[in-house]
């Protein structure tokens, strides 16, 4: 059972940056593909970014491509989401997720493919 704890959320002005962190309890963190999802007010949970277990391959939602970067350090059991040039549409609760596989081959954007979830961290972008 992997426990995931997100941090780094907060209130930021449009155009600003935040860096989210997700710390995992599992010693075999390196065996998990990781992803970030978000859920805005009145919206369904949506895919943001994913990274393979080795940290050398990533995928992004079109809405964040070029602004967000996902990364990981397996020695620290941590995955990050660097968010730049934020806009009010990025306002959401951001969730970290994990699955014990190298990569989600079927559909990396499908939240049902991920087994473990954090409690979420709120990101609010003011205009």
Contact map, one row per residue, 1 for C-alpha under 8 A:
1110000000000000000000000100000000000000000000000000000000000000000000000000000000000000000000000000000000000000000100000000000
1111000000000000000000011100000000000000000000000000000000000000000000000000000000000000000000000100000000000000000100000000000
1111100000000000000000011100000000000000000000000000000000000000000000000000000000000000000000000000000000000000000111000000000
0111110000000000000001111000000000000000000000000000000000000000000000000000000000000000000000011000000000000000000111100000000
0011111000000000000001110000000000000000000000000000000000000000000000000000000000000000000000010000000000000000000001110000000
0001111100000000000111100000000000000000000000000000000000000000000000000000000000000000000000110000000000000000000001111000000
0000111110000000000111000000000000000000000000000000000000000000000000000000000000000000000000000000000000000000000000001000000
0000011111000000011110000000000000000000000000000000000000000000000000000000000000000000000000000000000000000000000000001000000
0000001111100000011100000000000000000000000000000000000000000000000000000000000000000000000000000000000000000000000000001111000
0000000111110000010000000000000000000000000000000000000000000000000000000000000000000000000000000000000000000000000000001111000
0000000011111000000000000000000000000000000000000000000000000000000000000000000000000000000000000000000000000000000000000011110
0000000001111101110000000000000000000000000000000000000000000000000000000000000000000000000000000000000000000000000000000011110
0000000000111111000000000000000000000000000000000000000000000000000000000000000000000110000000000000000000000000000000000000111
0000000000011111000000000000000000000000000000000000000000000000000000000000000000001111000000000000000000000000000000000000111
0000000000001111100000000000000000000000000000000000000000000000000000000000000000011110000000000000000000000000000000000000000
0000000000011111110000000000000000000000000000000000000000000000000000000000000000011100000000000000000000000000000000000000000
0000000000010011111000000000000000000000000000000000000000000000000000000000000001111100000000000000000000000000000000000000000
0000000111010001111100000000000000000000000000000000000000000000000000000000000001110000000000000000000000000000000000000000000
0000000110000000111110000000000000000000000000000000000000000000000000000000000111100000000000000000000000000000000000000000000
0000011110000000011111000000000000000000000000000000000000000000000000000000000111100000000000000000000000000000000000000000000
0000011100000000001111100000000000000000000000000000000000000000000000000000011110000000000000000000000000000000000000000000000
0001111000000000000111110000000000000000000000000000000000000000000000000000011100000000000000010000000000000000000000000000000
0001110000000000000011111000000000000000000000000000000000000000000000000000111000000000000000000000000000000000000000000000000
0111100000000000000001111100100000000000000000000000000000000000000000000000110000000000000000000000000000000000000000000000000
0111000000000000000000111110100000000000000000000000000000000000000000000000100000000000000000000000000000000000000000000000000
1110000000000000000000011111100000000000000000000000000000000000000000000000100000000000000000000000000000000000000000000000000
0000000000000000000000001111110000000000000000000000000000000000000000000000100000000000000000000000000000000000000000000000000
0000000000000000000000000111111100000000000000000000000000000000000000000000000000000000000000000000000000000000000000000000000
0000000000000000000000011111111100000000000000000000000000000000000000000100100000000000000000000000000000000000000000000000000
0000000000000000000000000011111110000000000000000000110000000000000000000100100000000000000000000000000000000000000000000000000
0000000000000000000000000001111110000000000000000000100000000000000000000000000000000000000000000001110000000000000000000000000
0000000000000000000000000001111111000000000000000001100000000000000000000000000000000000000000000111110000000000000000000000000
0000000000000000000000000000011111100000000000000111100000000000000000000000000000000000000000000111111100000000000000000000000
0000000000000000000000000000000111110000000000000111100000000000000000000000001000000000000000011110000000000000000000000000000
0000000000000000000000000000000011111000000000111110000000000000000000000000000000000000000000011100000000000000000000000000000
0000000000000000000000000000000001111100000000111100000000000000000000000000000010000000000001111000000000000000000000000000000
0000000000000000000000000000000000111110000011111000000000000000000000000000000000000000000001111000000000000010000000000000000
0000000000000000000000000000000000011111000011110000000000000000000000000000000000000000000111100000000000000000000000000000000
0000000000000000000000000000000000001111101111000000000000000000000000000000000000000000000111000000000000000000000000000000000
0000000000000000000000000000000000000111111110000000000000000000000000000000000000000000011110000000000000000000000000000000000
0000000000000000000000000000000000000011111000000000000000000000000000000000000000000000000100000000000000000000000000000000000
0000000000000000000000000000000000000001111100000000000000000000000000000000000000000000000000000000000000000000000000000000000
0000000000000000000000000000000000000011111110000000000000000000000000000000000000000000000000000000000000000000000000000000000
0000000000000000000000000000000000000011011111000000000000000000000000000000000000000000000000000000000000000000000000000000000
0000000000000000000000000000000000001111001111100000000000000000000000000000000000000000000000000000000000000010000000000000000
0000000000000000000000000000000000001110000111110000000000000000000000000000000000000000000000000000000000001010000000000000000
0000000000000000000000000000000000111100000011111000000000011000000000000000000000000000000000000000000000001110000000000000000
0000000000000000000000000000000000111100000001111100000000011001000000000000000000000000000000000000000000001000000000000000000
0000000000000000000000000000000000111000000000111110000001111000000011000000000000000000000000000000000000000000000000000000000
0000000000000000000000000000000011110000000000011111000001110000000001000000000000000000000000000000000000010000000000000000000
0000000000000000000000000000000011100000000000001111101111100000000001110000000000000000000000000000001000000000000000000000000
0000000000000000000000000000000111000000000000000111111111000000000000000000000000000000000000000000011000000000000000000000000
0000000000000000000000000000011111000000000000000011111000000000000000000000000000000000000000000000111000000000000000000000000
0000000000000000000000000000010000000000000000000001111110000000000000000000000000000000000000000000010000000000000000000000000
0000000000000000000000000000000000000000000000000011111111000000000000111000000000000000000000000000000000000000000000000000000
0000000000000000000000000000000000000000000000000011011111000000000000000000000000000000000000000000000000000000000000000000000
0000000000000000000000000000000000000000000000000011011111100000000000000000000000000000000000000000000000000000000000000000000
0000000000000000000000000000000000000000000000001111001111110000000001000000000000000000000000000000000000000000000000000000000
0000000000000000000000000000000000000000000000001110000011111000000000000000000000000000000000000000000000000000000000000000000
0000000000000000000000000000000000000000000000111100000001111101100000000000000000000000000000000000000000000000000000000000000
0000000000000000000000000000000000000000000000111000000000111111100000000000000000000000000000000000000000000000000000000000000
0000000000000000000000000000000000000000000000000000000000011111100000000000000000000000000000000000000000000000000000000000000
0000000000000000000000000000000000000000000000000000000000001111100000000000000000000000000000000000000000000000000000000000000
0000000000000000000000000000000000000000000000010000000000011111111100000000000000000000000000000000000000000000000000000000000
0000000000000000000000000000000000000000000000000000000000011111111100000000000000000000000000000000000000000000000000000000000
0000000000000000000000000000000000000000000000000000000000000001111110000000000000000000000000000000000000000000000000000000000
0000000000000000000000000000000000000000000000000000000000000001111110000000000000111100000000000000000000000000000000000000000
0000000000000000000000000000000000000000000000000000000000000001111111000000000011110000000000000000000000000000000000000000000
0000000000000000000000000000000000000000000000001000000000000000011111100000000111100000000000000000000000000000000000000000000
0000000000000000000000000000000000000000000000001110000001000000000111110000001111000000000000000000000000000000000000000000000
0000000000000000000000000000000000000000000000000010001000000000000011111000001110000000000000000000000000000000000000000000000
0000000000000000000000000000000000000000000000000010001000000000000001111100111100000000000000000000000000000000000000000000000
0000000000000000000000000000000000000000000000000000001000000000000000111111111000000000000000000000000000000000000000000000000
0000000000000000000000000000110000000000000000000000000000000000000000011111110000000000000000000000000000000000000000000000000
0000000000000000000000000000000000000000000000000000000000000000000000001111110000000000000000000000000000000000000000000000000
0000000000000000000000000000000000000000000000000000000000000000000000001111110000000000000000000000000000000000000000000000000
0000000000000000000000111110110000000000000000000000000000000000000000011111111000000000000000000000000000000000000000000000000
0000000000000000000011110000000000000000000000000000000000000000000000011111111100000000000000000000000000000000000000000000000
0000000000000000000011100000000001000000000000000000000000000000000001111000111110000000000000000000000000000000000000000000000
0000000000000000001111000000000000000000000000000000000000000000000011110000011111000000000000000000000000000000000000000000000
0000000000000000001110000000000000010000000000000000000000000000000111100000001111100000000000000000000000000000000000000000000
0000000000000000111100000000000000000000000000000000000000000000000111000000000111110000000000000000000000000000000000000000000
0000000000000000111100000000000000000000000000000000000000000000001110000000000011111100000000000000000000000000000000000000000
0000000000000011110000000000000000000000000000000000000000000000001100000000000001111100000000000000000000000000000000000000000
0000000000000111100000000000000000000000000000000000000000000000001000000000000000111110000000000000000000000000000000000000000
0000000000001111100000000000000000000000000000000000000000000000001000000000000000111111010000000000000000000000000000000000100
0000000000001110000000000000000000000000000000000000000000000000000000000000000000001111111000000000000000000000000000000000111
0000000000000100000000000000000000000000000000000000000000000000000000000000000000000111111000000000000000000000000000000001111
0000000000000000000000000000000000000000000000000000000000000000000000000000000000000011111000000000000000000000000000000000100
0000000000000000000000000000000000000001000000000000000000000000000000000000000000000111111100000000000000000000000000000011100
0000000000000000000000000000000000000001000000000000000000000000000000000000000000000011111110000000000000000000000000000111100
0000000000000000000000000000000000000111100000000000000000000000000000000000000000000000011111000000000000000000000000000111000
0000000000000000000000000000000000000111000000000000000000000000000000000000000000000000001111100000000000000000000000011110000
0000000000000000000000000000000000011110000000000000000000000000000000000000000000000000000111110000000000000000000000011110000
0000010000000000000000000000000000011100000000000000000000000000000000000000000000000000000011111000000000000000000011111000000
0001110000000000000001000000000001111000000000000000000000000000000000000000000000000000000001111100000000000000000011010000000
0001000000000000000000000000000001111000000000000000000000000000000000000000000000000000000000111110000000000000011111000000000
0100000000000000000000000000000111100000000000000000000000000000000000000000000000000000000000011111000000000000011110000000000
0000000000000000000000000000000111000000000000000000000000000000000000000000000000000000000000001111100000000000111100000000000
0000000000000000000000000000001110000000000000000000000000000000000000000000000000000000000000000111110000000000000000000000000
0000000000000000000000000000001110000000000000000000100000000000000000000000000000000000000000000011111100000000000000000000000
0000000000000000000000000000001110000000000000000001110000000000000000000000000000000000000000000001111100000000000000000000000
0000000000000000000000000000000010000000000000000011100000000000000000000000000000000000000000000000111110010000000000000000000
0000000000000000000000000000000010000000000000000000000000000000000000000000000000000000000000000000111111110000100000000000000
0000000000000000000000000000000000000000000000000000000000000000000000000000000000000000000000000000001111110000000000000000000
0000000000000000000000000000000000000000000000000000000000000000000000000000000000000000000000000000000111110000000000000000000
0000000000000000000000000000000000000000000000000000000000000000000000000000000000000000000000000000000111111100100000000000000
0000000000000000000000000000000000000000000000000100000000000000000000000000000000000000000000000000001111111110100000000000000
0000000000000000000000000000000000000000000001110000000000000000000000000000000000000000000000000000000000111110000000000000000
0000000000000000000000000000000000000000000000100000000000000000000000000000000000000000000000000000000000111111110000000000000
0000000000000000000000000000000000001000000011100000000000000000000000000000000000000000000000000000000000011111110000000000000
0000000000000000000000000000000000000000000000000000000000000000000000000000000000000000000000000000000000000111111000000000000
0000000000000000000000000000000000000000000000000000000000000000000000000000000000000000000000000010000100110111111000000000000
0000000000000000000000000000000000000000000000000000000000000000000000000000000000000000000000001110000000000111111110000000000
0000000000000000000000000000000000000000000000000000000000000000000000000000000000000000000000001110000000000001111110000000000
1111000000000000000000000000000000000000000000000000000000000000000000000000000000000000000000001110000000000000011111000000000
0011000000000000000000000000000000000000000000000000000000000000000000000000000000000000000000111100000000000000011111100000000
0011110000000000000000000000000000000000000000000000000000000000000000000000000000000000000000111000000000000000000111110000000
0001110000000000000000000000000000000000000000000000000000000000000000000000000000000000000000100000000000000000000011111000000
0000110000000000000000000000000000000000000000000000000000000000000000000000000000000000000011110000000000000000000001111100000
0000011111000000000000000000000000000000000000000000000000000000000000000000000000000000000011100000000000000000000000111110000
0000000011000000000000000000000000000000000000000000000000000000000000000000000000000000001111000000000000000000000000011111000
0000000011110000000000000000000000000000000000000000000000000000000000000000000000000000011111000000000000000000000000001111100
0000000011110000000000000000000000000000000000000000000000000000000000000000000000000001011100000000000000000000000000000111110
0000000000111100000000000000000000000000000000000000000000000000000000000000000000000111111000000000000000000000000000000011111
0000000000111100000000000000000000000000000000000000000000000000000000000000000000000011000000000000000000000000000000000001111
0000000000001100000000000000000000000000000000000000000000000000000000000000000000000011000000000000000000000000000000000000111
